[in-house]
Amino acid sequence: MVEASASLELERSFGRVARKVRGRLWLGRALTGTAFGLGAGGLLAGALWWLRQGELRPLAAGLGVLGAGVATLLAARQRWSDQEVALYLDEKLGSKEQIVTALGLRAEASEAALHLRQSAAQSLREGGRKLRGPKVWDAPQLLAPFGAAAIVWLSFLPLPPPPAVARAPGVERVQSANVKGLERIEALRDQRGRSPEDERRLRALADEAKKLRGDLAQGMEKREALSRMARLRDSIAELRSEFGKQQNRQGLEAAIAALNEHPEAKKAARALGDGDITAFDQEMQRLANQAEKQARESAKHALEEAERAAREKGAPGLADALKEQRDAFDQRAADAEALRQLGEALAGKLDPEALEDLKEFGQGGDPEAARRLAEAMGKALSQLSEEERKRLAEQLKKQLDQSPVGAGSPMTREELEEMARRLASAEGQKQLEEQLRQMANPDRTPEAERDGALGDAERGLSDAERGLGVMPMPMTGGPGAPGETPGNGSSPGPGQGNGNPGGKGSSREGGSGDHAGQSQALTAPELRSKANVQRSGVGPMHAATLGRAPARPGDTANQRGTGSLGSVAPGEIGAIEQSEVPEEYREHVGRYFEP
Amino acid sequence: MSESFQSRLAAAKRAAEELTQAVGTVIVGQRDVVEQVLWGLIAGGHVLLEGNPGLGKTLLVRTLSSCLDLRFSRIQFTPDLMPSDITGTNVLVMGEGAAPGGRFELHRGPIFGQVVLADEINRATPKTQSALLEAMQEHSVTIAGVRHTLEEPFFALATENPIEMEGTYPLPEAQLDRFLLKVLVESPGDDDFTQILRRTTGAAPPPPARVLTQTDVLGLRALCREIEVADPVLRYAASLVGSSDPASPNAPELVRRSVRFGAGVRGGQSLVLAGKAIALLEGRPQVSFDDVKRAAAPVLRHRILRSFEGEADGVTTDRVVAELLARVEQLPAHVAHAAAAS
């Protein structure tokens, strides 16, 4: 009886205390686990906020709830056994393992077991506050309110603004309804070409310019626009450098050599060597304007020899262009003679500036002076009264009688007499005025007209680039700018175009040298040239390319006639590399040096 | 019934206190030594006392025997001591009252005492030392093929001197294992020393009173066996002993490096028995972790054999036991953590 009551009392007392111990253990673990779960959720919420993953932020709250659930589950699974509870109680009560020993003797009926059960039950009864169980609250549980608050706060906190991302140069979009300059490329559509194939290429250029204008009107990336403009520039440069190609090289050099044989044609030879057909045409116009027959004959002879040499050396295109110049030479000489005769006849009616032009025209045959003179004469002619006109016609006849037209004159006597007759009548005067207007704007040869149109397109391209806020690539070798200052580029001719002044030629390391040898052929669509150049205002730096040219085996960076780099000394050439240098990089580099 | 057990426990505690007090009338200080000798007496084991000469080892044993109403015998171990000098021998008796051809009569040796003092046991040869083996383990002696049971309680106490090693024969491991405890007798402190000088240089003190009879001792031993041990305490004792084996995965680094052989099963049994004796002396019906801890050093120190490296490093077996006590956890970690935190 005593044994049974002792056992019962122990079981009851221990069961009550064990429930309390286990409950507090479970609660403490659950709270700690919940705190860690909420803390992890708070961290996740912070990370998601920081990463601007707003739509994923509910996951943080979910993680907090999940952590709490898992912690509760784990706490329930980690239930202490009776023996563990007894050991805990013995440790807390300092009962020298009395309770755990008594629990181990539940089935024993010995005196010692009975005594132990009684003693253990008594210890449990008298345990008091020492039996309240393990600590529920722990420092890590402080995470719970902070974690929960962090989750809530971060879930509603507006996401931070995205960091400023450095945009790659040129990615900004440009939109312009009317980019000035492109219409000058589109004008190539109506330009007569050397051949149907040439005309097709000119039309392709015009089409591309039109398409680019349309794309710009709709808006496009600036770098894309610049890249397409660069391709247009390359295409124009290629069309202008036909005579400099490898297959025409020998013919070109032979023609230049033939022209150089005649002192009067040296400037024309240089213009031809630079591939500047427009300048070459103007020089030939100047030579045709020469008053001296011998000079004209020499120039004409030089043209004939150059044509023959070009044809013999396998450059028929160049030979045809020279033949056009030779065919136009006589007509130009005749027009110049007529202008001279009429000018002398009208000398009394011309203003001082026109007289100066007449003098300049008579001395050097300057085409520009001829143009101004023709304009002034047309104006003076229109202001003549009938009396004055008749007197002028008589003076012209008298002038013809005093200096009879010889075999060396570019105009026959009949032609001059016809001009005098026309001057006598009002209708004839109008025809003469028309003729003078034509003289003011003389026809160029088809080749020069084509080259001029291409040069105009190139300058229009520069205007278009400028319109996009980009410093246009300096044009090498081309004619100078109109008007204000004559170009002093590597081409010798006076400026007549509508673009900027030509770039200055390089003077560094201008020693003699040759480009003997041949590099290995590269299978690349195009080559890019890189030169060591002087940076504006600062020390030297390595920079990359001003131009590029289609790949041609054996070409070098400063190949004459390619229009890529102009005159570059061998020491300035850093490399020729096959690479895809972005246009924006070229633009960036271009700001730091001047060619 | 429970009251009876409780009163027996109380009586045992009181008797132990009286015995300690009686011994204390002669022996100054050395309370730990006296206590540990009592553990051996109550647990039914034998005790090896080690200490320098003159520390009162022999006197302690003589005093203890005086306090117990038991037969005391002393064997002074010397190199020429023979096993028969310990166990006794059959002697041919002729003459009156004897058979015509004479008769053999057993002359019992000192081993037949109840409290046997084997003084300076390491001075005898191993052959002679081994004469104690059967008596200590089996509580019996075989002489001329006849087995003679020793009278209970049989309690052997041996002494040895750790500094005079010349001409000594260290006890073999098997012999050492028979001792429940190895008790180190330390030099007394200044106060105790002063007291010793006062007591031993004056008039001879009266002999100590006899406190316990043969029946009392046997009753204490029986009660000791009734002391309960919980499973976690047994596991703790087993872990302590098992971790002393350098091959054990739980052995601390010091044990792996410095120990050649750890304590065996007999060591575990001795540890629990010593723990029970401690609990009994404190009047508790159960063994606690602290009891096992207290018993660990005297129970295990002579059962752990150091390796050459351990001896070279000067690692003592007491240091090994201390390392085991520090490393082996008595409570599961989570329980200990919860108890410490609350």
HADDOCK unambig.tbl for C-alpha pairs under 7 A between the chains (distance, minus, plus):
assign (segid A and resid 84 and name CA) (segid B and resid 335 and name CA) 6.71 0.50 0.50
assign (segid A and resid 88 and name CA) (segid B and resid 335 and name CA) 5.87 0.50 0.50
assign (segid A and resid 88 and name CA) (segid B and resid 339 and name CA) 6.05 0.50 0.50
assign (segid A and resid 91 and name CA) (segid B and resid 339 and name CA) 6.69 0.50 0.50
assign (segid A and resid 92 and name CA) (segid B and resid 339 and name CA) 6.31 0.50 0.50
assign (segid A and resid 96 and name CA) (segid B and resid 288 and name CA) 4.94 0.50 0.50
assign (segid A and resid 97 and name CA) (segid B and resid 288 and name CA) 5.28 0.50 0.50
assign (segid A and resid 98 and name CA) (segid B and resid 286 and name CA) 6.44 0.50 0.50
assign (segid A and resid 100 and name CA) (segid B and resid 230 and name CA) 6.30 0.50 0.50
assign (segid A and resid 101 and name CA) (segid B and resid 229 and name CA) 6.25 0.50 0.50
assign (segid A and resid 101 and name CA) (segid B and resid 230 and name CA) 4.32 0.50 0.50
assign (segid A and resid 101 and name CA) (segid B and resid 286 and name CA) 6.76 0.50 0.50
assign (segid A and resid 104 and name CA) (segid B and resid 230 and name CA) 6.23 0.50 0.50
assign (segid A and resid 111 and name CA) (segid B and resid 1 and name CA) 6.47 0.50 0.50
assign (segid A and resid 111 and name CA) (segid B and resid 2 and name CA) 5.45 0.50 0.50
assign (segid A and resid 111 and name CA) (segid B and resid 5 and name CA) 5.90 0.50 0.50
assign (segid A and resid 112 and name CA) (segid B and resid 5 and name CA) 6.60 0.50 0.50
assign (segid A and resid 112 and name CA) (segid B and resid 226 and name CA) 6.73 0.50 0.50
assign (segid A and resid 112 and name CA) (segid B and resid 227 and name CA) 6.82 0.50 0.50
assign (segid A and resid 112 and name CA) (segid B and resid 285 and name CA) 6.14 0.50 0.50
assign (segid A and resid 114 and name CA) (segid B and resid 2 and name CA) 6.27 0.50 0.50
assign (segid A and resid 115 and name CA) (segid B and resid 2 and name CA) 5.45 0.50 0.50
assign (segid A and resid 116 and name CA) (segid B and resid 285 and name CA) 6.68 0.50 0.50
assign (segid A and resid 134 and name CA) (segid B and resid 338 and name CA) 5.81 0.50 0.50
assign (segid A and resid 134 and name CA) (segid B and resid 339 and name CA) 6.72 0.50 0.50
assign (segid A and resid 134 and name CA) (segid B and resid 342 and name CA) 5.00 0.50 0.50
assign (segid A and resid 135 and name CA) (segid B and resid 341 and name CA) 6.57 0.50 0.50
assign (segid A and resid 135 and name CA) (segid B and resid 342 and name CA) 4.69 0.50 0.50
